[in-house]
Amino acid sequence: MNVRVSSHLHSYTQGKSAVDAEGSTLAELMADLDRRFPGLRFRVIDEQDRIRPHINVFVRHTLVRDLGCPLSPGDDVFILGALSGG
């Protein structure tokens, strides 16, 4: 599965903007990413196993907030930091 991460997470992905990962759910995908890129999951998922408020995750171009979201091989997943300010 192709996972694209925003630039503020590149320090966890060895500078890569796109990485491969596996999992049948978003939770499994995040666990696989954390095995490959330690510390990445904590930047995306909080201590209550919820996607952090300032992170947006898109699966098949749909915003997802549920770690139980099912994934299929070939899905594109985007992990983006939300923009804020004024």
C-alpha positions in Angstrom: 0.0 0.0 0.0 1.3 3.5 -0.9 1.4 5.9 2.1 2.1 9.6 1.5 3.2 11.7 4.5 3.3 15.4 4.8 6.7 17.1 5.1 6.5 17.6 8.9 6.7 13.8 9.2 9.6 13.3 6.8 12.1 13.2 9.7 10.4 9.9 10.8 10.4 8.4 7.2 14.1 9.0 6.4 13.2 12.0 4.3 10.7 10.1 2.1 7.4 11.6 1.2 6.0 8.2 0.1 6.5 4.8 1.8 5.1 1.3 1.5 3.2 -0.3 4.4 0.8 -3.2 4.9 -2.4 -3.8 6.9 -6.0 -4.7 6.6 -7.1 -1.8 8.7 -5.7 1.7 9.4 -4.6 0.5 12.9 -2.6 -2.3 11.3 -1.1 0.0 8.7 0.0 2.4 11.5 1.6 -0.5 13.5 3.5 -1.6 10.4 4.6 2.0 9.7 5.8 2.3 13.3 7.8 -0.9 13.0 9.5 0.5 9.9 9.7 4.1 11.1 9.8 4.2 14.9 8.0 7.2 16.4 5.8 7.9 13.4 2.7 6.4 15.0 3.0 8.5 18.1 3.0 11.7 15.9 -0.3 10.5 14.3 -2.1 8.6 17.0 -2.6 9.8 20.6 -2.5 7.8 23.9 -6.2 7.0 23.6 -5.7 5.4 20.2 -7.3 8.3 18.3 -6.0 10.2 15.3 -4.6 13.4 16.7 -6.8 16.5 16.0 -4.2 18.2 13.9 -3.7 15.2 11.7 -5.9 14.3 8.7 -5.8 10.8 7.2 -7.3 10.2 3.8 -8.1 6.7 2.5 -9.3 6.5 -1.1 -9.6 10.3 -1.0 -12.0 10.2 1.9 -11.2 11.8 5.3 -11.0 9.0 7.9 -11.0 9.4 11.7 -11.5 5.7 12.6 -8.5 3.4 13.1 -10.8 0.4 12.3 -11.2 1.7 8.7 -10.7 -1.3 6.4 -7.9 -1.1 3.8 -7.5 -3.0 0.5 -4.2 -3.7 -1.3 -3.5 -0.9 -3.6 -5.3 1.8 -1.5 -3.6 5.2 -1.3 -3.3 6.6 2.2 -2.4 10.2 2.9 -1.3 11.4 6.3 -1.3 15.2 6.4 -0.8 17.8 9.1 -3.7 20.1 9.3 -2.9 23.8 8.6 -3.9 26.4 11.1 -3.3 30.0 11.9 -4.8 33.2 10.8 
